[in-house]
Amino acid sequence: MKFLLPVLIIIFTGCASTTKSPQSLNWSGNIAYEQLKYEVAKDYYESAIELAKSSNDKEYKSIAMYGLAKTEGRLCNFSQAEYLLKESIQIRNELFDTGNAKITQNIFELGRIYIAQEKWDLAFIQYNKAIPMLEKFDMETLDPIGLSNLLKEYYQVLKHTFTEKAHSINLKIGELRKNNPNEKARYISNLYSKDCT
């Protein structure tokens, strides 16, 4: 019995360490994404989605779909990215925003997918939904340069859709940067390349 107990502990410890969760798989996907290992990230996100589905974890299904959509965007698979983002937004509409995920980021990301394809009218719809949502986060106080970067994306969309409003947004960008000369953006966003060759 003295010999059997350490063996059982090793077996159970080994089992516990190999157990995956949607959270851990999504986290591994995020790391691979940041390292630009997009095919590896895809595998992790897809596994996270499947595991979240099987455990009826809508939160992490939506979060992993968001990660997978961004990855597909980096690979210029824009139609797949669009599909995933629409699905994740639909799920997030049924959930409360959390510290881990907010519907606003999904909407902005869908707008960026449309920018990459120069679908300006569709991008305008998404940015027009997301920009007013930023007020509840008090982003102008907490992250004025991050806000100015988002407004710069919006400005790019407005130049192709609603030029009258573009001027006022451009003035707001200048004001935010002038009033916060030493600030750095906390929220970093990146537009998608149109050329993945």
C-alpha positions in Angstrom: 0.0 0.0 0.0 2.9 2.3 0.7 4.1 1.8 -2.9 0.6 2.1 -4.4 -0.2 5.6 -2.9 2.6 7.5 -4.7 1.8 5.8 -7.9 -1.9 6.8 -7.6 -0.8 10.4 -6.8 1.4 10.5 -9.9 -1.4 9.1 -12.1 -4.0 11.6 -10.8 -1.5 14.5 -11.1 -0.7 13.5 -14.6 -4.4 13.4 -15.5 -5.1 16.8 -14.0 -2.2 18.4 -15.8 -3.3 17.2 -19.2 -6.9 18.3 -18.7 -7.7 21.2 -21.1 -10.4 23.8 -20.7 -11.8 26.4 -23.2 -10.0 29.0 -21.1 -6.5 27.4 -21.3 -6.9 26.5 -25.0 -8.0 30.1 -25.8 -5.1 31.5 -23.8 -2.7 29.3 -25.8 -4.3 30.6 -28.9 -3.8 34.1 -27.8 -0.1 33.4 -27.2 0.3 31.9 -30.6 -1.5 34.8 -32.2 0.8 37.3 -30.5 3.8 35.3 -31.8 2.3 35.5 -35.3 1.9 31.7 -35.4 -1.6 31.9 -37.0 -2.0 28.3 -38.0 -1.1 27.2 -34.5 -3.5 29.8 -33.0 -6.3 28.5 -35.3 -5.9 25.0 -33.9 -6.1 26.2 -30.3 -9.1 28.5 -30.9 -10.9 25.7 -32.9 -10.3 23.3 -30.0 -11.5 25.9 -27.5 -14.7 26.4 -29.5 -15.4 22.7 -29.6 -14.8 22.2 -25.9 -16.9 25.2 -25.1 -19.7 23.8 -27.2 -19.6 20.5 -25.5 -19.7 22.1 -22.0 -22.3 24.7 -23.1 -19.9 27.5 -22.2 -21.3 30.3 -24.3 -18.9 32.9 -22.8 -15.8 31.1 -24.0 -17.3 29.9 -27.2 -17.8 33.6 -28.1 -14.3 34.6 -26.8 -12.6 31.8 -28.8 -14.7 32.7 -31.9 -13.4 36.3 -31.6 -9.8 35.0 -31.4 -10.3 32.7 -34.4 -12.0 35.5 -36.4 -9.0 37.8 -35.8 -6.7 34.9 -36.9 -8.6 34.3 -40.0 -8.5 38.0 -40.7 -4.7 38.0 -40.5 -4.7 35.1 -43.0 -7.0 37.2 -45.3 -9.8 34.6 -44.9 -12.2 37.6 -44.6 -15.5 35.7 -45.3 -14.7 33.2 -42.6 -13.7 36.0 -40.2 -16.9 37.8 -40.9 -19.0 34.7 -40.3 -17.2 34.0 -36.9 -17.6 37.6 -35.7 -21.3 37.7 -36.6 -21.8 34.5 -34.7 -19.8 35.7 -31.7 -21.8 39.0 -31.6 -25.0 37.0 -31.7 -23.8 35.0 -28.7 -22.5 38.1 -26.8 -25.9 39.7 -27.3 -27.3 37.1 -24.9 -24.6 37.6 -22.3 -23.4 40.3 -20.0 -20.1 42.0 -20.8 -17.3 40.8 -18.6 -13.8 41.8 -17.9 -12.7 39.2 -20.3 -15.0 40.1 -23.2 -17.1 43.0 -24.3 -19.4 43.0 -27.4 -17.9 46.4 -28.5 -14.5 44.7 -29.4 -16.3 42.2 -31.6 -18.2 44.9 -33.4 -15.1 47.0 -34.0 -13.3 43.9 -35.3 -16.1 43.2 -37.8 -15.8 46.8 -38.9 -12.0 46.2 -39.5 -12.8 43.1 -41.6 -15.0 45.3 -43.7 -12.3 48.0 -44.0 -9.8 45.4 -45.3 -12.3 44.6 -48.0 -13.1 48.3 -48.7 -16.8 47.6 -47.8 -17.1 51.1 -46.5 -20.9 51.1 -46.0 -20.8 47.9 -43.9 -17.8 49.2 -41.9 -19.7 52.4 -41.2 -22.6 50.5 -39.7 -20.3 48.7 -37.3 -18.3 51.7 -36.2 -21.5 53.7 -35.8 -22.8 51.0 -33.4 -19.5 50.7 -31.5 -18.3 54.3 -31.1 -21.3 55.4 -28.9 -20.7 52.3 -26.7 -17.3 53.6 -25.7 -18.9 56.4 -23.6 -20.0 53.8 -20.9 -16.3 52.8 -20.5 -15.3 56.4 -20.0 -12.5 55.8 -22.5 -11.8 59.5 -23.0 -10.6 59.7 -19.4 -9.1 56.2 -19.1 -7.4 55.8 -22.5 -7.6 59.0 -24.5 -4.9 57.9 -27.0 -6.5 54.5 -27.5 -9.8 56.4 -28.2 -8.1 58.7 -30.6 -6.7 55.6 -32.5 -10.2 54.1 -32.7 -11.5 57.5 -33.9 -8.8 57.5 -36.6 -10.2 54.2 -37.9 -13.7 55.7 -37.8 -12.4 58.8 -39.7 -11.0 56.5 -42.4 -14.5 55.0 -42.8 -16.2 58.3 -42.7 -14.1 59.7 -45.5 -15.7 57.1 -47.8 -19.2 57.3 -46.4 -20.1 60.5 -44.5 -17.6 63.2 -45.3 -19.5 65.9 -43.4 -19.0 64.0 -40.1 -15.3 63.1 -40.9 -14.2 66.7 -40.2 -15.6 66.8 -36.7 -14.1 63.4 -35.9 -10.7 64.6 -37.2 -10.9 67.6 -34.9 -11.7 65.3 -31.9 -8.6 63.2 -32.7 -6.4 66.3 -32.7 -7.9 67.5 -29.4 -7.4 64.2 -27.7 -3.7 64.0 -28.8 -3.1 67.7 -28.0 -4.6 67.4 -24.5 -2.7 64.2 -23.7 0.8 64.6 -25.1 2.6 62.2 -22.8 -0.1 59.4 -22.8 0.3 56.1 -24.6 -2.6 53.9 -25.8 -3.6 51.2 -23.5 -5.9 49.6 -26.0 -4.0 48.7 -29.2 -5.9 47.9 -32.4 -4.5 46.9 -35.7 -6.2 47.0 -39.1 -5.9 44.0 -41.4 -3.6 43.8 -44.4 -5.3 43.4 -47.8 -2.4 41.3 -49.0 -1.5 38.1 -47.2 0.9 36.7 -49.9 
